[in-house]
């Protein structure tokens, strides 16, 4: 058989441009894109917080513009999807700008997800909930890429698993990656309690008990969250394991949850509890618990002082 000859005609661009010009046109360029045409990455797990760092970034953008271009990919229906640069986009909006410089790359969805996660994991302050959903998204993306993914298994195996690879790349162990991904099974209220560890708010719950709680059905998690709010305490790892065991045996209810929470922890000093309905009339609605405790102690100290003054006057 004779060799097949390609009879297709060259395009007008090929006819009236040099090879160097055509190669240059294929290279990536930084483009100034309207902010209105850039949408956030779907289910973006990292929060864009209005904190001091955002204020500093906004001031910098006002003075110098966005110095590091964002990374976007074109959307099928038009416009662009942000991969890396959500905080820079917010700072640009706050600075009153209508566009920002971006690099446009036509990434597949799985590749865009991996890059989005990796670029955001470089932040200094990341909440457990952010890392949890980010790791889950990255592992699912790597699975779509054709690599093996094991999100929750615990047996030790010789083969390097995907979650172990993610841990090595991000500085977390395979077990820590597994624990973090389990957090995605928590209801929002309990997930916020876990995030409070980083935010410094109360109440707080540590990673290991949070993982045990993640195995409870959602209605039992909600009952636990309400008990945490009313009792102003969170379960220890041992207490969380006990709740999980009762749940698996079909014996966990609001009463059992409350009973377990009220158990004295080994490292917990004996506490005296006063029903809120007995003291609510003395405090304005919404008064913080710490303020209530402080005022009660001050009141008792004043009462004791007056008693001593009366005794001395006799």
Secondary structure, DSSP 8 states (H G I E B T S, - for coil): -----------HHHHTS-HHHHHHHHS--EEEEEGGGEE--TT--S----SHHHHHHHHHHHHH--SS-EEEEE-TTSSEEEEE-HHHHHHHHHTT-SEEEEEE----HHHHHHHHHHHHTT-S---HHHHHHHHHHHHHHHHHTT----SS--S--SS--HHHHHHHHHT--HHHHHHHHHGGGS-HHHHHHHHHHHHT-SS---HHHHHHHTTS-HHHHHHHHHHHHHHT----HHHHHHHHHHHHTT---HHHHHHHHTS--TT--------HHHHGGGS-TT--HHHHHHHHHHHHHHHHHHHHHHHHH-
